[in-house]
Structures are given as structure tokens and as C-alpha cells.
């Protein structure tokens, strides 16, 4: 039976070739953290305990079952890797980075204010140090009034800075 044309499904045999060895090792470590009872299969209780360790105690059984159903059977390491391969396959890194900037550019101008963005980077989530922000901004195309052209920055991040050195 052929898979439906609208649904890409990776075969388990080639999933290991999609990732570098270091990435596979990281996935293996993540799998080991989630597989709480170390039986080689992620089950609802494993997910529940993992969420509890992360401080999320009120997750519904339906949510856990939905996650497990993505595997269409027992979730061993190969299935785990295949699920991530399917999620990551076809995601354009440039689109992903552009999408990350969208909340900071509600009018869709393609620019974010450098000072405001610096403040956010230093005060939200994984807080950057001033040095890290300045280092990040060395690649950033910044106009004379202090706005970062994040579309150009995304291009530089994903394709390299293709300006010729003179």
C-alpha cells in the first residue's frame, strides 16, 4: 500500500542518515531522560514523570496519549528519532529564524529596534550578557537610526555573509 501523497513518512532505515552522529547522541540522551523506567520504550508513565520533573504536574492524560499516538505504536529510540526527523524535515532554518523575529516586529517592517532587542535579550528567558549581545550584533545589519534588518540578518545566519572582502 502506497503512503498517501500528502503525507511524507520516513522509513526507519534512513532516519539515522538524516542526522550527524553527535545529533543522534543528543537524541539518545534525551530519550534516556524521558524513558524513566529504562525499558527502551517511552510510555505514558514515562512522559508523566518527565513532566513532573519539569514542574508540570497538571498535564492531562489525553495530551500524553496524543503525543504517544504520533508514534503509531511503541516509541522506541528509532521511532523517537523518526518522529523528530519528520518534524525537522522540510523546516527551512531561515523561515524558522524569521518566525522567531515576528513577535518583535508587529507591523511587519523587517526591522527591530536594536536597543529594545538588546534589552529583551538581556532580560528574558536565556539571558544574554552585554558581551554576548554585542558579539551577536557584529553580524547584524543596523541602519543609522538603530534598527536591525532582521531579514538580512537571517540570510547572513543561514547562508553566510557573502560580501566580498576588499
DSSP file (Angstrom, degrees, kcal/mol; ACC not computed):
  #  RESIDUE AA STRUCTURE BP1 BP2  ACC     N-H-->O    O-->H-N    N-H-->O    O-->H-N    TCO  KAPPA ALPHA  PHI   PSI    X-CA   Y-CA   Z-CA
    1    1 A X              0   0    0      0, 0.0     2,-0.2     0, 0.0     0, 0.0   0.000 360.0 360.0 360.0 126.7    0.0    0.0    0.0
    2    2 A X        -     0   0    0      1,-0.1     3,-0.1     0, 0.0     2,-0.0  -0.526 360.0-106.7 -79.3 144.5    1.5    3.3   -1.0
    3    3 A X        -     0   0    0     -2,-0.2    -1,-0.1     1,-0.1     5,-0.0  -0.352  47.6 -88.1 -65.8 152.3    1.5    6.2    1.5
    4    4 A X    >   -     0   0    0      1,-0.1     3,-1.8     2,-0.1    -1,-0.1  -0.356  36.6-122.7 -62.0 141.6   -1.0    9.0    0.9
    5    5 A X  T 3  S+     0   0    0      1,-0.3    -1,-0.1    -3,-0.1    -2,-0.1   0.787 108.0  54.1 -60.8 -29.8    0.5   11.6   -1.4
    6    6 A X  T 3  S+     0   0    0      1,-0.1     2,-0.6     2,-0.0    -1,-0.3   0.546  99.2  72.0 -82.6  -5.0    0.0   14.5    1.1
    7    7 A X    <   -     0   0    0     -3,-1.8     2,-0.5     2,-0.0    -1,-0.1  -0.929  67.0-154.1-120.5 114.8    1.8   12.7    3.9
    8    8 A X        -     0   0    0     -2,-0.6     2,-0.5    78,-0.1    -3,-0.1  -0.708  16.7-175.6 -81.3 130.0    5.6   12.3    3.9
    9    9 A X        -     0   0    0     -2,-0.5     2,-0.3    -6,-0.0    -6,-0.1  -0.986  15.5-143.0-130.0 124.5    6.6    9.3    6.0
   10   10 A X        -     0   0    0     -2,-0.5     2,-0.2    72,-0.2    76,-0.1  -0.626  17.5-126.6 -83.7 138.7   10.2    8.5    6.7
   11   11 A X    >>  -     0   0    0     -2,-0.3     3,-0.9     1,-0.1     4,-0.6  -0.607  19.5-123.3 -80.6 149.6   11.2    4.9    6.8
   12   12 A X  H >> S+     0   0    0     -2,-0.2     3,-0.7     1,-0.2     4,-0.5   0.794 104.3  68.3 -62.9 -27.7   13.1    3.9    9.9
   13   13 A X  H 34 S+     0   0    0      1,-0.2     3,-0.3     2,-0.1    -1,-0.2   0.844 106.0  37.0 -65.3 -33.6   16.0    2.6    7.9
   14   14 A X  H X> S+     0   0    0     -3,-0.9     3,-0.8     1,-0.2     4,-0.6   0.491  90.5  90.5 -98.6  -0.7   17.1    6.1    6.6
   15   15 A X  H XX S+     0   0    0     -3,-0.7     3,-1.0    -4,-0.6     4,-0.5   0.855  83.8  56.6 -64.5 -32.8   16.4    8.1    9.7
   16   16 A X  H >< S+     0   0    0     -4,-0.5     3,-0.5    -3,-0.3    -1,-0.3   0.780 102.2  56.4 -69.5 -24.5   19.9    7.6   11.1
   17   17 A X  H <4 S+     0   0    0     -3,-0.8    -1,-0.2     1,-0.2    -2,-0.2   0.608  95.0  68.3 -81.0 -10.4   21.4    9.1    7.9
   18   18 A X  H << S+     0   0    0     -3,-1.0     2,-0.3    -4,-0.6    -1,-0.2   0.750 100.6  50.9 -76.8 -22.9   19.4   12.3    8.4
   19   19 A X  S << S-     0   0    0     -3,-0.5     2,-0.1    -4,-0.5    66,-0.0  -0.804  84.2-113.9-118.7 154.5   21.4   13.3   11.5
   20   20 A X     >  -     0   0    0     -2,-0.3     4,-2.3     1,-0.1     3,-0.4  -0.458  38.6-106.7 -77.1 159.7   25.0   13.6   12.3
   21   21 A X  H  > S+     0   0    0      1,-0.2     4,-2.2     2,-0.2     5,-0.1   0.874 120.9  53.8 -56.5 -39.9   26.4   11.2   14.9
   22   22 A X  H  > S+     0   0    0      1,-0.2     4,-1.8     2,-0.2    -1,-0.2   0.875 108.7  49.3 -64.7 -36.4   26.6   14.0   17.5
   23   23 A X  H  > S+     0   0    0     -3,-0.4     4,-2.6     2,-0.2    -2,-0.2   0.912 109.1  51.8 -67.8 -42.0   22.9   14.8   17.0
   24   24 A X  H  X S+     0   0    0     -4,-2.3     4,-2.5     1,-0.2    -2,-0.2   0.904 108.5  52.2 -60.5 -40.4   22.0   11.1   17.3
   25   25 A X  H  X S+     0   0    0     -4,-2.2     4,-2.2     2,-0.2    -1,-0.2   0.901 109.2  49.4 -63.0 -40.8   23.9   11.0   20.6
   26   26 A X  H  X S+     0   0    0     -4,-1.8     4,-2.3     2,-0.2    -2,-0.2   0.909 111.5  48.5 -64.6 -41.5   22.0   14.1   21.9
   27   27 A X  H  X S+     0   0    0     -4,-2.6     4,-3.0     2,-0.2    -2,-0.2   0.891 109.5  53.6 -63.3 -38.3   18.7   12.5   20.9
   28   28 A X  H  X S+     0   0    0     -4,-2.5     4,-2.4     2,-0.2    -2,-0.2   0.908 109.3  48.0 -63.5 -41.4   19.8    9.3   22.6
   29   29 A X  H  X S+     0   0    0     -4,-2.2     4,-1.8     2,-0.2    -2,-0.2   0.916 112.7  48.3 -64.6 -42.6   20.5   11.3   25.8
   30   30 A X  H  X S+     0   0    0     -4,-2.3     4,-1.8     2,-0.2    -2,-0.2   0.918 110.9  50.9 -62.8 -43.3   17.1   13.0   25.6
   31   31 A X  H  X S+     0   0    0     -4,-3.0     4,-2.9     1,-0.2    -2,-0.2   0.918 108.8  52.2 -59.5 -43.6   15.4    9.6   25.0
   32   32 A X  H  < S+     0   0    0     -4,-2.4    -1,-0.2     1,-0.2    -2,-0.2   0.847 107.7  51.7 -62.1 -35.0   17.2    8.2   28.1
   33   33 A X  H  < S+     0   0    0     -4,-1.8    -1,-0.2     1,-0.2    -2,-0.2   0.866 115.1  41.6 -68.8 -35.8   15.9   11.2   30.2
   34   34 A X  H  < S+     0   0    0     -4,-1.8     2,-2.4     1,-0.2    16,-0.2   0.858  97.0  77.1 -80.8 -36.5   12.3   10.6   29.1
   35   35 A X    ><  +     0   0    0     -4,-2.9     3,-1.6     1,-0.2    -1,-0.2  -0.470  64.1 174.6 -75.6  76.7   12.5    6.7   29.3
   36   36 A X  T 3  S+     0   0    0     -2,-2.4    -1,-0.2     1,-0.3     6,-0.1   0.821  73.5  44.8 -58.9 -38.4   12.2    6.9   33.1
   37   37 A X  T 3  S-     0   0    0      4,-0.2    -1,-0.3    -3,-0.2    -2,-0.1   0.396 103.0-130.9 -91.8   5.4   11.9    3.1   33.7
   38   38 A X    <   +     0   0    0     -3,-1.6    -2,-0.1    -6,-0.2     4,-0.1   0.804  65.7 131.3  55.1  36.8   14.8    2.4   31.3
   39   39 A X  S    S-     0   0    0      2,-0.3    -1,-0.1     0, 0.0     3,-0.1   0.393  78.5-109.5 -99.0   4.5   12.9   -0.3   29.4
   40   40 A X  S    S+     0   0    0      1,-0.2    37,-0.4    -5,-0.1     2,-0.4   0.505  91.5  89.1  85.3   3.8   13.7    1.2   25.9
   41   41 A X  S    S-     0   0    0     35,-0.1     2,-0.6    36,-0.1    -2,-0.3  -0.999  71.9-133.0-136.5 133.6   10.1    2.3   25.2
   42   42 A X  B     +A   75   0A   0     33,-2.7    33,-0.7    -2,-0.4     2,-0.2  -0.766  34.9 174.7 -87.1 122.0    8.5    5.7   26.1
   43   43 A X     >  -     0   0    0     -2,-0.6     4,-2.1    31,-0.1     3,-0.3  -0.676  47.7 -91.9-119.7 175.2    5.1    5.1   27.7
   44   44 A X  H  > S+     0   0    0      1,-0.2     4,-2.7    -2,-0.2     5,-0.2   0.890 125.2  52.7 -56.4 -43.0    2.5    7.4   29.3
   45   45 A X  H  > S+     0   0    0      1,-0.2     4,-2.5     2,-0.2    -1,-0.2   0.878 106.9  53.4 -63.0 -37.2    4.0    7.0   32.8
   46   46 A X  H  > S+     0   0    0     -3,-0.3     4,-2.3     2,-0.2    -1,-0.2   0.936 111.7  44.9 -60.7 -46.6    7.5    8.0   31.4
   47   47 A X  H  X S+     0   0    0     -4,-2.1     4,-2.8     2,-0.2     5,-0.2   0.918 112.0  52.2 -63.3 -43.6    6.0   11.2   30.0
   48   48 A X  H  X S+     0   0    0     -4,-2.7     4,-2.1     1,-0.2    -2,-0.2   0.921 112.3  45.1 -59.6 -45.7    4.1   11.9   33.2
   49   49 A X  H  X S+     0   0    0     -4,-2.5     4,-2.1     2,-0.2    -1,-0.2   0.875 112.0  52.4 -67.2 -37.8    7.2   11.5   35.3
   50   50 A X  H  X S+     0   0    0     -4,-2.3     4,-1.3   -16,-0.2    -2,-0.2   0.938 111.0  46.6 -63.4 -46.5    9.3   13.6   32.9
   51   51 A X  H  <>S+     0   0    0     -4,-2.8     5,-2.7     1,-0.2     3,-0.3   0.895 109.8  54.5 -61.5 -39.7    6.7   16.5   33.0
   52   52 A X  H ><5S+     0   0    0     -4,-2.1     3,-1.5     1,-0.2    -1,-0.2   0.899 105.4  52.8 -61.6 -40.4    6.6   16.2   36.8
   53   53 A X  H 3<5S+     0   0    0     -4,-2.1    -1,-0.2     1,-0.3    -2,-0.2   0.809 107.7  52.2 -63.7 -28.7   10.4   16.6   37.0
   54   54 A X  T 3<5S-     0   0    0     -4,-1.3    -1,-0.3    -3,-0.3    -2,-0.2   0.397 124.4-106.5 -87.8   3.0   10.0   19.8   34.8
   55   55 A X  T < 5S+     0   0    0     -3,-1.5     2,-0.9     1,-0.2    -3,-0.2   0.524  83.3 125.1  87.9   5.8    7.4   21.1   37.3
   56   56 A X      < +     0   0    0     -5,-2.7     3,-0.4    -6,-0.2    -1,-0.2  -0.813  21.4 156.4-102.0  97.6    4.3   20.5   35.1
   57   57 A X        +     0   0    0     -2,-0.9    -1,-0.2     1,-0.2    -5,-0.1   0.624  59.5  64.4 -96.8 -15.6    2.1   18.3   37.3
   58   58 A X        +     0   0    0     -7,-0.1     2,-0.3     2,-0.0    -1,-0.2   0.020  63.4 139.4-103.9  28.7   -1.3   19.0   35.7
   59   59 A X        -     0   0    0     -3,-0.4     2,-0.1   -11,-0.1    -7,-0.0  -0.553  52.9-120.6 -75.6 135.7   -0.8   17.6   32.2
   60   60 A X     >  -     0   0    0     -2,-0.3     4,-1.8     1,-0.1     3,-0.4  -0.447   8.8-127.0 -78.1 145.8   -3.9   15.7   31.0
   61   61 A X  H  > S+     0   0    0      1,-0.2     4,-2.9     2,-0.2     5,-0.2   0.860 110.9  60.2 -55.9 -37.1   -3.8   12.0   30.1
   62   62 A X  H  > S+     0   0    0      1,-0.2     4,-2.3     2,-0.2    -1,-0.2   0.899 103.4  50.2 -60.8 -40.2   -5.4   13.0   26.7
   63   63 A X  H  > S+     0   0    0     -3,-0.4     4,-2.0     2,-0.2    -1,-0.2   0.922 112.0  47.5 -63.2 -43.4   -2.4   15.2   25.9
   64   64 A X  H  X S+     0   0    0     -4,-1.8     4,-2.4     1,-0.2    -2,-0.2   0.911 112.0  49.6 -64.1 -42.3    0.0   12.4   26.8
   65   65 A X  H  X S+     0   0    0     -4,-2.9     4,-2.3     1,-0.2    -1,-0.2   0.875 107.8  54.7 -65.3 -36.4   -1.9    9.9   24.7
   66   66 A X  H  X S+     0   0    0     -4,-2.3     4,-0.8    -5,-0.2    -1,-0.2   0.921 109.2  47.9 -60.6 -43.9   -1.9   12.3   21.8
   67   67 A X  H >< S+     0   0    0     -4,-2.0     3,-0.9     1,-0.2     4,-0.4   0.935 113.1  47.4 -61.8 -46.3    1.9   12.6   22.0
   68   68 A X  H >< S+     0   0    0     -4,-2.4     3,-1.4     1,-0.2     5,-0.5   0.840 103.7  62.0 -65.8 -33.1    2.2    8.8   22.1
   69   69 A X  H >< S+     0   0    0     -4,-2.3     3,-1.3     1,-0.3    -1,-0.2   0.713  87.3  72.7 -68.0 -19.9   -0.2    8.3   19.2
   70   70 A X  T << S+     0   0    0     -3,-0.9    -1,-0.3    -4,-0.8    -2,-0.2   0.805  93.0  57.3 -62.2 -26.4    2.2   10.2   16.9
   71   71 A X  T <  S-     0   0    0     -3,-1.4    -1,-0.3    -4,-0.4    -2,-0.2   0.607  97.1-142.9 -79.9 -11.9    4.4    7.1   17.1
   72   72 A X  S <  S+     0   0    0     -3,-1.3     2,-0.3    -4,-0.3    -3,-0.1   0.900  76.4   3.6  49.6  47.1    1.7    4.8   15.8
   73   73 A X  S    S-     0   0    0     -5,-0.5    -2,-0.1     2,-0.0    -1,-0.0  -0.855 121.1 -13.0 138.6-172.9    2.9    2.1   18.1
   74   74 A X        -     0   0    0     -2,-0.3     2,-1.1     1,-0.1     5,-0.1  -0.297  64.0-130.5 -59.7 138.6    5.5    1.7   20.9
   75   75 A X  B     +A   42   0A   0    -33,-0.7   -33,-2.7     4,-0.1     2,-0.1  -0.741  39.0 163.5 -97.3  92.5    8.0    4.5   20.9
   76   76 A X     >  -     0   0    0     -2,-1.1     4,-2.6   -35,-0.2     5,-0.2  -0.313  58.1 -84.3 -90.7-174.7   11.5    3.0   21.0
   77   77 A X  H  > S+     0   0    0    -37,-0.4     4,-2.8     1,-0.2     5,-0.2   0.899 128.6  51.4 -63.1 -40.3   14.6    5.0   20.1
   78   78 A X  H  > S+     0   0    0      2,-0.2     4,-2.4     1,-0.2    -1,-0.2   0.916 112.8  45.3 -63.0 -42.6   14.3    4.5   16.3
   79   79 A X  H  > S+     0   0    0      2,-0.2     4,-2.7     1,-0.2    -1,-0.2   0.914 112.0  53.2 -65.5 -41.8   10.6    5.7   16.3
   80   80 A X  H  X S+     0   0    0     -4,-2.6     4,-1.9     1,-0.2    -2,-0.2   0.930 111.8  45.1 -56.1 -48.6   11.6    8.6   18.6
   81   81 A X  H  X S+     0   0    0     -4,-2.8     4,-2.6     1,-0.2    -1,-0.2   0.887 111.6  52.9 -64.5 -40.0   14.3    9.6   16.1
   82   82 A X  H  X S+     0   0    0     -4,-2.4     4,-2.7     2,-0.2    -2,-0.2   0.905 106.7  52.6 -62.4 -42.5   11.9    9.2   13.2
   83   83 A X  H  X S+     0   0    0     -4,-2.7     4,-2.0     1,-0.2    -1,-0.2   0.921 112.3  44.7 -60.6 -43.7    9.3   11.5   14.8
   84   84 A X  H  X S+     0   0    0     -4,-1.9     4,-2.8     2,-0.2     5,-0.3   0.893 111.3  54.2 -67.2 -38.0   12.0   14.2   15.2
   85   85 A X  H  X S+     0   0    0     -4,-2.6     4,-2.6     1,-0.2    -2,-0.2   0.914 109.7  47.2 -59.9 -43.1   13.2   13.6   11.7
   86   86 A X  H  < S+     0   0    0     -4,-2.7    -1,-0.2     2,-0.2    -2,-0.2   0.884 113.9  47.9 -66.1 -38.1    9.6   14.1   10.4
   87   87 A X  H  < S+     0   0    0     -4,-2.0    -2,-0.2    -5,-0.2    -1,-0.2   0.901 120.3  37.1 -68.1 -40.3    9.2   17.3   12.5
   88   88 A X  H >< S+     0   0    0     -4,-2.8     3,-1.9    -5,-0.1    -2,-0.2   0.760  93.5  99.1 -85.9 -25.7   12.5   18.7   11.4
   89   89 A X  T 3< S+     0   0    0     -4,-2.6     3,-0.1     1,-0.3   -71,-0.0  -0.427  94.5  12.4 -65.5 128.7   12.5   17.5    7.8
   90   90 A X  T 3  S+     0   0    0      1,-0.3     2,-0.7    -2,-0.2    -1,-0.3   0.448  89.9 130.4  86.0  -2.0   11.3   20.3    5.5
   91   91 A X    <   -     0   0    0     -3,-1.9     2,-0.6     4,-0.0    -1,-0.3  -0.787  54.4-139.7 -86.9 123.4   11.7   23.0    8.1
   92   92 A X     >  -     0   0    0     -2,-0.7     4,-2.4     1,-0.2     5,-0.2  -0.705   1.2-146.4 -82.5 120.1   13.6   25.8    6.5
   93   93 A X  H  > S+     0   0    0     -2,-0.6     4,-2.4     1,-0.2     5,-0.2   0.868  99.9  54.1 -55.8 -36.4   16.1   27.3    9.0
   94   94 A X  H  > S+     0   0    0      1,-0.2     4,-2.7     2,-0.2    -1,-0.2   0.927 109.0  47.4 -65.0 -43.7   15.7   30.7    7.5
   95   95 A X  H  > S+     0   0    0      1,-0.2     4,-2.5     2,-0.2    -1,-0.2   0.891 111.1  52.5 -62.3 -39.1   11.9   30.6    7.9
   96   96 A X  H  X S+     0   0    0     -4,-2.4     4,-1.4     2,-0.2    -2,-0.2   0.920 111.7  44.8 -63.1 -44.6   12.2   29.4   11.5
   97   97 A X  H  X S+     0   0    0     -4,-2.4     4,-1.1     2,-0.2    -2,-0.2   0.920 112.5  51.4 -67.3 -43.6   14.5   32.3   12.4
   98   98 A X  H >X S+     0   0    0     -4,-2.7     4,-1.1     1,-0.2     3,-0.7   0.912 108.1  52.9 -58.4 -42.1   12.3   34.8   10.6
   99   99 A X  H 3X S+     0   0    0     -4,-2.5     4,-0.5     1,-0.2     3,-0.2   0.840 103.0  58.3 -63.0 -32.6    9.3   33.5   12.5
  100  100 A X  H 3< S+     0   0    0     -4,-1.4    -1,-0.2     1,-0.2     3,-0.2   0.797 106.8  48.1 -67.7 -27.5   11.2   34.0   15.8
  101  101 A X  H X< S+     0   0    0     -4,-1.1     3,-1.8    -3,-0.7     4,-0.4   0.722  88.6  87.1 -83.1 -22.1   11.6   37.7   15.0
  102  102 A X  H >< S+     0   0    0     -4,-1.1     3,-1.9     1,-0.3     6,-0.2   0.842  82.0  56.3 -50.5 -44.6    7.9   38.2   14.1
  103  103 A X  T 3< S+     0   0    0     -4,-0.5     3,-0.4     1,-0.3    -1,-0.3   0.789 107.5  51.0 -61.2 -23.2    6.7   39.0   17.6
  104  104 A X  T <  S+     0   0    0     -3,-1.8     9,-0.3     1,-0.2    -1,-0.3   0.475 111.6  48.9 -90.3  -2.4    9.2   41.8   17.8
  105  105 A X    X   +     0   0    0     -3,-1.9     3,-2.0    -4,-0.4    -1,-0.2  -0.556  62.3 165.8-134.6  67.5    8.0   43.3   14.5
  106  106 A X  T 3  S+     0   0    0     -3,-0.4    -1,-0.1     1,-0.3    -2,-0.1   0.755  78.5  52.2 -60.5 -25.0    4.2   43.5   14.8
  107  107 A X  T 3  S-     0   0    0     -3,-0.1    -1,-0.3    -5,-0.0    -5,-0.0   0.473 107.4-124.8 -90.6  -1.8    4.0   45.8   11.8
  108  108 A X    <   +     0   0    0     -3,-2.0    -2,-0.1    -6,-0.2    -6,-0.0   0.851  60.6 144.4  66.2  35.7    6.0   43.5    9.6
  109  109 A X        -     0   0    0      2,-0.3     3,-0.1     1,-0.0    -1,-0.1   0.724  63.9-120.6 -78.3 -21.4    8.6   46.2    8.6
  110  110 A X  S    S+     0   0    0      1,-0.3    40,-1.0    -5,-0.1    41,-0.9   0.479  82.6  95.3  91.0   3.1   11.5   43.7    8.5
  111  111 A X  E     -B  149   0B   0     38,-0.2     2,-0.4    39,-0.1    -1,-0.3  -0.949  51.6-167.3-128.9 147.8   13.3   45.7   11.3
  112  112 A X  E     -B  148   0B   0     36,-1.7    36,-3.7    -2,-0.3     2,-0.3  -0.983  37.2-103.1-128.1 146.6   13.6   45.6   15.0
  113  113 A X  E  >  -B  147   0B   0     -2,-0.4     4,-2.7    -9,-0.3    34,-0.2  -0.515  25.3-143.8 -70.5 126.3   14.9   48.3   17.3
  114  114 A X  H  > S+     0   0    0     32,-3.2     4,-2.6    -2,-0.3     5,-0.2   0.909  97.1  46.6 -58.1 -47.3   18.5   47.4   18.3
  115  115 A X  H  > S+     0   0    0     31,-0.4     4,-2.2     2,-0.2    -1,-0.2   0.906 114.8  46.1 -66.6 -41.7   18.2   48.9   21.9
  116  116 A X  H  > S+     0   0    0      2,-0.2     4,-2.2     1,-0.2    -1,-0.2   0.909 114.1  48.8 -65.7 -41.8   14.8   47.3   22.6
  117  117 A X  H  X S+     0   0    0     -4,-2.7     4,-2.6     2,-0.2    -2,-0.2   0.897 110.0  51.9 -65.7 -40.0   16.0   43.9   21.2
  118  118 A X  H  X S+     0   0    0     -4,-2.6     4,-1.9    -5,-0.2    -1,-0.2   0.920 108.7  51.2 -60.8 -43.8   19.2   44.2   23.3
  119  119 A X  H  X S+     0   0    0     -4,-2.2     4,-1.0     1,-0.2    -2,-0.2   0.919 111.5  47.5 -60.1 -44.2   17.0   44.8   26.4
  120  120 A X  H >X S+     0   0    0     -4,-2.2     4,-1.9     1,-0.2     3,-0.7   0.922 110.3  51.5 -63.3 -44.8   14.9   41.8   25.7
  121  121 A X  H 3< S+     0   0    0     -4,-2.6     7,-2.7     1,-0.2    -1,-0.2   0.840 113.9  44.6 -61.7 -33.0   17.9   39.5   25.1
  122  122 A X  H 3< S+     0   0    0     -4,-1.9    -1,-0.2     5,-0.2    -2,-0.2   0.617 123.0  34.1 -87.7 -12.2   19.4   40.5   28.4
  123  123 A X  H << S+     0   0    0     -4,-1.0     2,-0.3    -3,-0.7    -2,-0.2   0.491 104.2  71.3-122.6  -4.7   16.2   40.3   30.4
  124  124 A X  S  < S-     0   0    0     -4,-1.9     4,-0.2     2,-0.1     0, 0.0  -0.827  99.0 -40.1-117.1 153.6   14.1   37.4   29.0
  125  125 A X  S    S+     0   0    0     -2,-0.3     2,-1.6     1,-0.2    -4,-0.0   0.032 129.8  18.9  41.3-120.6   14.4   33.6   29.0
  126  126 A X  S    S-     0   0    0      1,-0.0    -1,-0.2     0, 0.0    -2,-0.1  -0.626  96.2-139.7 -80.1  89.7   18.1   32.6   28.5
  127  127 A X        -     0   0    0     -2,-1.6    -5,-0.2    -4,-0.1     2,-0.2  -0.250  11.1-144.4 -60.6 129.3   19.5   35.9   29.5
  128  128 A X        -     0   0    0     -7,-2.7     2,-0.2    -4,-0.2    -1,-0.1  -0.593  13.5-123.5 -85.8 152.1   22.4   37.1   27.3
  129  129 A X     >  -     0   0    0     -2,-0.2     4,-2.2     1,-0.1     5,-0.2  -0.524  30.5-106.2 -84.6 165.2   25.3   39.1   28.8
  130  130 A X  H  > S+     0   0    0      1,-0.2     4,-2.5     2,-0.2     5,-0.2   0.891 123.2  52.4 -58.0 -39.4   26.1   42.5   27.3
  131  131 A X  H  > S+     0   0    0      1,-0.2     4,-2.5     2,-0.2    -1,-0.2   0.913 107.8  50.3 -64.3 -42.3   29.2   41.0   25.7
  132  132 A X  H  > S+     0   0    0      2,-0.2     4,-2.4     1,-0.2    -1,-0.2   0.896 111.1  49.3 -63.2 -39.5   27.1   38.2   24.1
  133  133 A X  H  X S+     0   0    0     -4,-2.2     4,-2.3     2,-0.2    -2,-0.2   0.940 111.5  48.2 -64.9 -46.7   24.7   40.7   22.7
  134  134 A X  H  X S+     0   0    0     -4,-2.5     4,-0.6     1,-0.2    -2,-0.2   0.900 111.8  50.4 -60.9 -40.0   27.4   42.9   21.3
  135  135 A X  H >< S+     0   0    0     -4,-2.5     3,-1.0     1,-0.2     4,-0.4   0.917 110.5  49.5 -63.4 -43.0   29.0   39.8   19.7
  136  136 A X  H >X S+     0   0    0     -4,-2.4     3,-0.8     1,-0.2     4,-0.5   0.864 108.4  54.3 -63.1 -35.6   25.6   38.8   18.2
  137  137 A X  H 3< S+     0   0    0     -4,-2.3    -1,-0.2     1,-0.2    -2,-0.2   0.590  84.9  83.3 -77.4  -9.8   25.2   42.3   16.8
  138  138 A X  T << S+     0   0    0     -3,-1.0    -1,-0.2    -4,-0.6    -2,-0.2   0.860  99.4  38.7 -63.2 -32.6   28.6   42.3   15.0
  139  139 A X  T <4 S+     0   0    0     -3,-0.8    -1,-0.2    -4,-0.4    -2,-0.2   0.720  95.5 106.9 -82.9 -22.6   26.9   40.4   12.1
  140  140 A X  S  < S-     0   0    0     -4,-0.5     2,-0.8     1,-0.1    10,-0.1  -0.348  71.6-130.2 -70.3 129.0   23.7   42.4   12.2
  141  141 A X        -     0   0    0      8,-0.4     8,-2.8    -2,-0.1     2,-0.5  -0.683  33.9-174.6 -74.4 111.4   23.0   44.9    9.5
  142  142 A X  B     -C  148   0B   0     -2,-0.8     6,-0.2     6,-0.2     2,-0.0  -0.937  14.8-138.9-115.4 128.0   22.0   48.0   11.6
  143  143 A X    >   -     0   0    0      4,-2.6     3,-2.2    -2,-0.5     4,-0.2  -0.264  35.0 -93.3 -79.8 171.2   20.8   51.2    9.9
  144  144 A X  T 3  S+     0   0    0      1,-0.3    -1,-0.1     2,-0.1    -2,-0.0   0.735 124.1  53.3 -59.1 -24.1   21.8   54.7   11.0
  145  145 A X  T 3  S-     0   0    0      2,-0.1    -1,-0.3     0, 0.0    -2,-0.0   0.342 124.2 -97.5 -96.9  10.2   18.8   55.1   13.4
  146  146 A X  S <  S+     0   0    0     -3,-2.2   -32,-3.2     1,-0.3   -31,-0.4   0.767  74.7 138.7  90.1  26.7   19.5   51.9   15.3
  147  147 A X  E     -B  113   0B   0    -34,-0.2    -4,-2.6    -4,-0.2     2,-0.5  -0.877  46.3-134.8-106.3 139.0   17.2   49.3   13.6
  148  148 A X  E     -BC 112 142B   0    -36,-3.7   -36,-1.7    -2,-0.4     2,-1.5  -0.782   9.3-139.8 -90.5 127.9   18.3   45.8   12.8
  149  149 A X  E  >  -B  111   0B   0     -8,-2.8     4,-2.1    -2,-0.5    -8,-0.4  -0.701  27.1-179.8 -82.2  89.4   17.4   44.5    9.3
  150  150 A X  H  > S+     0   0    0     -2,-1.5     4,-2.5   -40,-1.0    -1,-0.2   0.752  73.5  60.0 -72.4 -22.3   16.5   41.0   10.7
  151  151 A X  H  > S+     0   0    0    -41,-0.9     4,-1.7     2,-0.2    -1,-0.2   0.927 110.1  42.9 -67.3 -42.3   15.6   39.6    7.2
  152  152 A X  H  > S+     0   0    0    -42,-0.3     4,-2.4    -3,-0.2    -2,-0.2   0.892 112.9  53.6 -66.8 -39.5   19.1   40.4    6.1
  153  153 A X  H  X S+     0   0    0     -4,-2.1     4,-2.7     1,-0.2    -2,-0.2   0.911 106.9  51.4 -61.5 -42.8   20.5   39.0    9.4
  154  154 A X  H  X S+     0   0    0     -4,-2.5     4,-2.3     1,-0.2     5,-0.2   0.900 109.6  50.4 -60.2 -40.9   18.5   35.7    8.9
  155  155 A X  H  X S+     0   0    0     -4,-1.7     4,-2.7     2,-0.2     5,-0.4   0.926 111.0  48.3 -63.0 -44.2   20.0   35.4    5.4
  156  156 A X  H  X S+     0   0    0     -4,-2.4     4,-2.1     1,-0.2    -2,-0.2   0.914 112.0  49.9 -62.5 -43.1   23.5   36.0    6.8
  157  157 A X  H  < S+     0   0    0     -4,-2.7    -1,-0.2     1,-0.2    -2,-0.2   0.907 120.6  34.3 -62.6 -42.5   23.0   33.4    9.5
  158  158 A X  H  < S+     0   0    0     -4,-2.3    -2,-0.2    -5,-0.2    -1,-0.2   0.753 133.5  24.6 -88.6 -24.6   21.7   30.7    7.1
  159  159 A X  H  < S-     0   0    0     -4,-2.7    -3,-0.2    -5,-0.2    -2,-0.2   0.523 106.4-113.7-117.2  -9.3   23.8   31.5    4.0
  160  160 A X     <  -     0   0    0     -4,-2.1     2,-1.0    -5,-0.4    -1,-0.1  -0.027  43.9 -64.2  89.7 159.3   26.9   33.2    5.4
  161  161 A X        -     0   0    0      1,-0.1    -5,-0.1    -4,-0.1    -1,-0.0  -0.722  51.5-174.7 -83.8 105.3   28.0   36.8    4.8
  162  162 A X        +     0   0    0     -2,-1.0     2,-0.2     2,-0.1    -1,-0.1   0.255  37.4 125.8 -91.4  13.9   28.6   36.8    1.1
  163  163 A X        -     0   0    0      1,-0.1     2,-0.3     0, 0.0    -2,-0.1  -0.512  66.1-115.2 -70.4 139.6   30.0   40.3    0.9
  164  164 A X        -     0   0    0     -2,-0.2     2,-0.4     1,-0.1    -1,-0.1  -0.561  21.7-127.6 -77.6 136.8   33.4   40.3   -0.8
  165  165 A X              0   0    0     -2,-0.3    -1,-0.1     1,-0.1     0, 0.0  -0.679 360.0 360.0 -80.4 135.0   36.3   41.4    1.4
  166  166 A X              0   0    0     -2,-0.4    -1,-0.1     0, 0.0    -2,-0.0   0.424 360.0 360.0-116.9 360.0   38.3   44.1   -0.3
